[in-house]
Every structure is written in C-alpha cells, then in structure tokens.
Amino acid sequence: MTWIYLLMAVPAGFALGILFFGGLWWTVQKVAAGSRPAPLLIASFLVRSAVLLAGFYLIMIAGWQYLPPALIGFLAARIILISRLGPVKQLNRPDGRNRPQI
C-alpha cells in the first residue's frame, strides 16, 4: 500500500459523491416540476445506487485500505454540494400545497 494510491482514493470518492448527490439534486428538481414523480424517483435511486456501489467495488478491488479515504472524499462532496446549493426553501401556496423551491 503506497501513499499515492491512498491519496488517489479521496478524489475517486469525491467524484462518486458528486455523481450521487448531484444526481439526487437533479432528481429533486425534476420531481418538483413533474406530475408523475414515482418512476423518476425509483429510476434515479436505482441508477445512482448502482453507480455508487460499482465505484466503491472498483476501489475495494485494490484493497479495503482504500475505502476509508474514498468515503472521506464521498462525504466531502456531500458537504460541499450542500454548502453550494443551499437549503431548500418552502414555498407557501394559496391552495395549501407546499412545494420546495430551490
């Protein structure tokens, strides 16, 4: 196990986090504007989960030691995306239905 490979696991986990949480953000945007959210939510979850599991599996092929740095990168992507995109604001509509406004 060399340090360079450990350091390469962090950006790999970061890329997986950007794909996963960026895909989640995109899905929420489409669901808020769409009329049939269930198929989109299910398909998005399955695709995002499959990509995430495949990515972590490929990282783990090299050894379990690379998983913690990859998870650190994954969580760093989550923190950065939350700070960049901001919290969801609730929109109070006259008909009583509230939809998130991003």
NORMO-V978532 format. One record per residue. N is the residue number from 1. RES is the residue in one small letter. OMEGA is omega in degrees with one decimal (NA if undefined). D_CENTER is the distance of its C-alpha to the mean C-alpha in Angstrom with 1 decimal. Layout:
# NORMO-V978532
n:N res:RES omega:OMEGA d_center:D_CENTER
n:N res:RES omega:OMEGA d_center:D_CENTER
This chain:
# NORMO-V978532
n:1 res:m omega:178.2 d_center:28.1
n:2 res:t omega:-177.5 d_center:28.2
n:3 res:w omega:-178.1 d_center:26.5
n:4 res:i omega:178.6 d_center:25.3
n:5 res:y omega:175.9 d_center:23.2
n:6 res:l omega:179.1 d_center:21.7
n:7 res:l omega:177.6 d_center:20.9
n:8 res:m omega:179.2 d_center:19.4
n:9 res:a omega:-179.4 d_center:16.9
n:10 res:v omega:177.5 d_center:15.3
n:11 res:p omega:176.6 d_center:14.3
n:12 res:a omega:176.4 d_center:13.3
n:13 res:g omega:177.4 d_center:10.8
n:14 res:f omega:178.5 d_center:9.8
n:15 res:a omega:177.1 d_center:9.5
n:16 res:l omega:178.3 d_center:7.3
n:17 res:g omega:177.9 d_center:4.9
n:18 res:i omega:179.1 d_center:5.6
n:19 res:l omega:-176.0 d_center:5.5
n:20 res:f omega:-175.4 d_center:2.6
n:21 res:f omega:172.6 d_center:1.8
n:22 res:g omega:175.6 d_center:5.2
n:23 res:g omega:176.7 d_center:5.9
n:24 res:l omega:178.6 d_center:5.6
n:25 res:w omega:178.4 d_center:7.7
n:26 res:w omega:-179.9 d_center:9.8
n:27 res:t omega:179.9 d_center:10.5
n:28 res:v omega:177.3 d_center:11.6
n:29 res:q omega:-178.8 d_center:13.8
n:30 res:k omega:-179.9 d_center:15.3
n:31 res:v omega:-179.7 d_center:16.0
n:32 res:a omega:-178.2 d_center:17.7
n:33 res:a omega:-174.0 d_center:19.9
n:34 res:g omega:-179.2 d_center:20.6
n:35 res:s omega:179.9 d_center:23.2
n:36 res:r omega:-172.7 d_center:21.9
n:37 res:p omega:-172.0 d_center:18.4
n:38 res:a omega:-179.9 d_center:18.6
n:39 res:p omega:179.6 d_center:18.5
n:40 res:l omega:179.1 d_center:15.6
n:41 res:l omega:-178.9 d_center:13.5
n:42 res:i omega:-179.2 d_center:14.8
n:43 res:a omega:179.4 d_center:14.3
n:44 res:s omega:179.0 d_center:10.7
n:45 res:f omega:-178.6 d_center:10.0
n:46 res:l omega:-179.6 d_center:12.4
n:47 res:v omega:-179.7 d_center:11.2
n:48 res:r omega:179.2 d_center:7.5
n:49 res:s omega:179.5 d_center:9.2
n:50 res:a omega:178.8 d_center:12.0
n:51 res:v omega:-179.6 d_center:10.3
n:52 res:l omega:179.5 d_center:8.7
n:53 res:l omega:178.0 d_center:12.1
n:54 res:a omega:179.4 d_center:14.1
n:55 res:g omega:178.4 d_center:12.6
n:56 res:f omega:176.2 d_center:13.4
n:57 res:y omega:178.8 d_center:16.6
n:58 res:l omega:176.7 d_center:17.7
n:59 res:i omega:-177.3 d_center:17.2
n:60 res:m omega:177.4 d_center:19.2
n:61 res:i omega:179.8 d_center:21.9
n:62 res:a omega:179.3 d_center:23.1
n:63 res:g omega:-177.5 d_center:23.4
n:64 res:w omega:-178.1 d_center:21.8
n:65 res:q omega:-177.0 d_center:22.4
n:66 res:y omega:-178.8 d_center:19.6
n:67 res:l omega:179.4 d_center:17.0
n:68 res:p omega:176.7 d_center:17.2
n:69 res:p omega:177.7 d_center:16.8
n:70 res:a omega:177.6 d_center:13.7
n:71 res:l omega:176.0 d_center:12.3
n:72 res:i omega:177.0 d_center:13.5
n:73 res:g omega:178.6 d_center:11.7
n:74 res:f omega:-180.0 d_center:8.3
n:75 res:l omega:176.3 d_center:9.3
n:76 res:a omega:177.1 d_center:10.9
n:77 res:a omega:178.5 d_center:7.9
n:78 res:r omega:-178.6 d_center:6.7
n:79 res:i omega:-179.2 d_center:10.4
n:80 res:i omega:179.2 d_center:11.1
n:81 res:l omega:178.1 d_center:8.8
n:82 res:i omega:-179.3 d_center:10.3
n:83 res:s omega:-180.0 d_center:13.6
n:84 res:r omega:-174.4 d_center:13.5
n:85 res:l omega:176.8 d_center:12.6
n:86 res:g omega:179.8 d_center:14.6
n:87 res:p omega:177.5 d_center:15.2
n:88 res:v omega:177.6 d_center:15.9
n:89 res:k omega:178.1 d_center:19.6
n:90 res:q omega:178.7 d_center:21.7
n:91 res:l omega:178.7 d_center:24.2
n:92 res:n omega:-178.6 d_center:27.5
n:93 res:r omega:-178.1 d_center:29.1
n:94 res:p omega:-178.0 d_center:32.7
n:95 res:d omega:176.9 d_center:32.3
n:96 res:g omega:178.6 d_center:30.5
n:97 res:r omega:178.2 d_center:27.1
n:98 res:n omega:176.4 d_center:24.3
n:99 res:r omega:177.6 d_center:21.3
n:100 res:p omega:175.2 d_center:18.5
n:101 res:q omega:-176.3 d_center:19.1
n:102 res:i omega:NA d_center:16.5
